[in-house]
Amino acid sequence: MKIGWIGLGNMGIPMAGNLLAAGYEVKVWNRTPNKAEPLLARGAALAGSLAELAAECDIVFTMVSDDEAVKAVYTGPEGLLASGARGTLAVDMSTVSPETSRFVAEQCRQAGFRFLDAPVSGSVGPAKEGKLVIMVGGDESDFAQVKPLLDKLGKLALHLGPNGAGTSAKLAINLLLGITVQGAAETLLFARSMGIPTEQMLTIIAESAVGTPLIRGKEASILADDYPAAFALKHMAKDLRLAREEGVSTPLAESVAACYRAALEDGLGDLDVMAILRFLDRK
Ligand SMILES: NC(=O)c1ccc[n+]([C@@H]2O[C@H](COP(=O)([O-])OP(=O)(O)OC[C@H]3O[C@@H](n4cnc5c(N)ncnc54)[C@H](OP(=O)(O)O)[C@@H]3O)[C@@H](O)[C@H]2O)c1
């Protein structure tokens, strides 16, 4: 079986790397081709075009930024679906709106492709370790076909219903992510305002019932006030916007969406989501 992988950003590189490590033949494509170099050094092949990838591969994964990127990759003039390939199973792991998942699924059906939406929870660490949580929408038989591969990428792959169900679940879990990260940031700033050092407050959080591996994983960044993106703040702002477009309007959802949007407008979008702490600290 030949695998295609499209999108070699923070997540795509380690995820495609896990399929290579599991012994699969992987051909990759990225809009900026030189980002493929670490995978080529590990035995991946580079596709010259999306058409080439679609023609040669049985299963093609996509892991790109947002709705616009997914639509460009699938339905753009030089996109996957313009290739004329038939029967390919496309698996989109990007976080996009359920509407986009359903739209792309329909376009795939019309072009003779099969399609699953299969976004993931877990950042670069779990991606490297093959411990993502994968939420899947689409036909159950397509899910069964790709499950052995998903098991190389994640610790859990769950089929949730028709196309759009995976992306719906993803927007829900990322609401909790946005609230958790901002909650930790506000807690640290409140503690600091009362003279409690951040390092000690981080220890208290980690050892308490509300400590999470998520915040533990951000400790070094917080202490150094240095936020290289594992999960970029711009993607968090996007996911909360998508959740609001799906109709969430609860108090915390409204509030965190506005806060991440303001941080994005303040120029922090390419930093890690935890840079919301720096944004709140400036206010
Ligand atoms: N990072 C995380 O912790 C995390 C966790 C769970 C889910 N996600 C989701 O997973 C997706 C990917 O995240 P990431 O962190 O890997 O993003 P990233 O590092 O920003 O990489 C984005 C990828 O999308 C490609 N891309 C963007 N616009 C494109 C377009 N118009 N046409 C073709 N390719 C395009 C980029 O290509 P170039 O290299 O050419 O720019 C790059 O390969 C996002 O939907 C994100 O919300 C991320």
Ligand as a Chemical Component Dictionary entry (heavy atoms), coordinates in Angstrom:
data_LIG
# 
_chem_comp.id                   LIG 
_chem_comp.type                 NON-POLYMER 
_chem_comp.pdbx_formal_charge   0 
_chem_comp.three_letter_code    LIG 
# 
loop_
_chem_comp_atom.comp_id 
_chem_comp_atom.atom_id 
_chem_comp_atom.alt_atom_id 
_chem_comp_atom.type_symbol 
_chem_comp_atom.charge 
_chem_comp_atom.model_Cartn_x 
_chem_comp_atom.model_Cartn_y 
_chem_comp_atom.model_Cartn_z 
_chem_comp_atom.pdbx_ordinal 
LIG N1  N1  N 0  0.047  22.131 16.190 1  
LIG C1  C1  C 0  -0.800 21.511 16.986 2  
LIG O1  O1  O 0  -0.560 21.361 18.194 3  
LIG C2  C2  C 0  -2.115 20.990 16.456 4  
LIG C3  C3  C 0  -2.787 20.049 17.215 5  
LIG C4  C4  C 0  -3.997 19.522 16.738 6  
LIG C5  C5  C 0  -4.507 19.984 15.525 7  
LIG N2  N2  N 1  -3.838 20.927 14.816 8  
LIG C6  C6  C 0  -4.413 21.356 13.531 9  
LIG O2  O2  O 0  -3.695 20.673 12.517 10 
LIG C7  C7  C 0  -3.563 21.510 11.363 11 
LIG C8  C8  C 0  -2.085 21.683 11.032 12 
LIG O3  O3  O 0  -1.466 22.282 12.171 13 
LIG P1  P1  P 0  0.121  22.601 12.204 14 
LIG O4  O4  O 0  0.411  23.056 13.583 15 
LIG O5  O5  O -1 0.876  21.491 11.573 16 
LIG O6  O6  O 0  0.138  23.873 11.235 17 
LIG P2  P2  P 0  1.386  24.638 10.628 18 
LIG O7  O7  O 0  2.643  24.253 11.291 19 
LIG O8  O8  O 0  0.974  26.072 10.577 20 
LIG O9  O9  O 0  1.449  24.023 9.117  21 
LIG C9  C9  C 0  0.432  24.310 8.202  22 
LIG C10 C10 C 0  0.595  23.459 6.941  23 
LIG O10 O10 O 0  -0.463 23.820 6.024  24 
LIG C11 C11 C 0  0.116  24.165 4.752  25 
LIG N3  N3  N 0  -0.714 25.151 4.072  26 
LIG C12 C12 C 0  -1.200 26.314 4.578  27 
LIG N4  N4  N 0  -1.944 26.957 3.651  28 
LIG C13 C13 C 0  -1.913 26.181 2.534  29 
LIG C14 C14 C 0  -2.492 26.290 1.242  30 
LIG N5  N5  N 0  -3.265 27.339 0.903  31 
LIG N6  N6  N 0  -2.262 25.291 0.360  32 
LIG C15 C15 C 0  -1.500 24.230 0.683  33 
LIG N7  N7  N 0  -0.922 24.057 1.889  34 
LIG C16 C16 C 0  -1.136 25.023 2.813  35 
LIG C17 C17 C 0  1.476  24.716 5.116  36 
LIG O11 O11 O 0  2.304  24.731 3.989  37 
LIG P3  P3  P 0  3.631  25.662 3.961  38 
LIG O12 O12 O 0  4.701  24.851 4.646  39 
LIG O13 O13 O 0  3.894  25.888 2.534  40 
LIG O14 O14 O 0  3.301  26.946 4.715  41 
LIG C18 C18 C 0  1.913  23.699 6.184  42 
LIG O15 O15 O 0  2.326  22.488 5.577  43 
LIG C19 C19 C 0  -4.308 22.800 11.694 44 
LIG O16 O16 O 0  -5.620 22.715 11.198 45 
LIG C20 C20 C 0  -4.299 22.833 13.212 46 
LIG O17 O17 O 0  -5.390 23.580 13.737 47 
LIG C21 C21 C 0  -2.637 21.418 15.240 48 
# 
loop_
_chem_comp_bond.comp_id 
_chem_comp_bond.atom_id_1 
_chem_comp_bond.atom_id_2 
_chem_comp_bond.value_order 
_chem_comp_bond.pdbx_ordinal 
LIG N1  C1  SING 1  
LIG C1  O1  DOUB 2  
LIG C1  C2  SING 3  
LIG C2  C3  SING 4  
LIG C2  C21 DOUB 5  
LIG C3  C4  DOUB 6  
LIG C4  C5  SING 7  
LIG C5  N2  DOUB 8  
LIG N2  C6  SING 9  
LIG N2  C21 SING 10 
LIG C6  O2  SING 11 
LIG C6  C20 SING 12 
LIG O2  C7  SING 13 
LIG C7  C8  SING 14 
LIG C7  C19 SING 15 
LIG C8  O3  SING 16 
LIG O3  P1  SING 17 
LIG P1  O4  DOUB 18 
LIG P1  O5  SING 19 
LIG P1  O6  SING 20 
LIG O6  P2  SING 21 
LIG P2  O7  DOUB 22 
LIG P2  O8  SING 23 
LIG P2  O9  SING 24 
LIG O9  C9  SING 25 
LIG C9  C10 SING 26 
LIG C10 O10 SING 27 
LIG C10 C18 SING 28 
LIG O10 C11 SING 29 
LIG C11 N3  SING 30 
LIG C11 C17 SING 31 
LIG N3  C12 SING 32 
LIG N3  C16 SING 33 
LIG C12 N4  DOUB 34 
LIG N4  C13 SING 35 
LIG C13 C14 SING 36 
LIG C13 C16 DOUB 37 
LIG C14 N5  SING 38 
LIG C14 N6  DOUB 39 
LIG N6  C15 SING 40 
LIG C15 N7  DOUB 41 
LIG N7  C16 SING 42 
LIG C17 O11 SING 43 
LIG C17 C18 SING 44 
LIG O11 P3  SING 45 
LIG P3  O12 DOUB 46 
LIG P3  O13 SING 47 
LIG P3  O14 SING 48 
LIG C18 O15 SING 49 
LIG C19 O16 SING 50 
LIG C19 C20 SING 51 
LIG C20 O17 SING 52 
# 
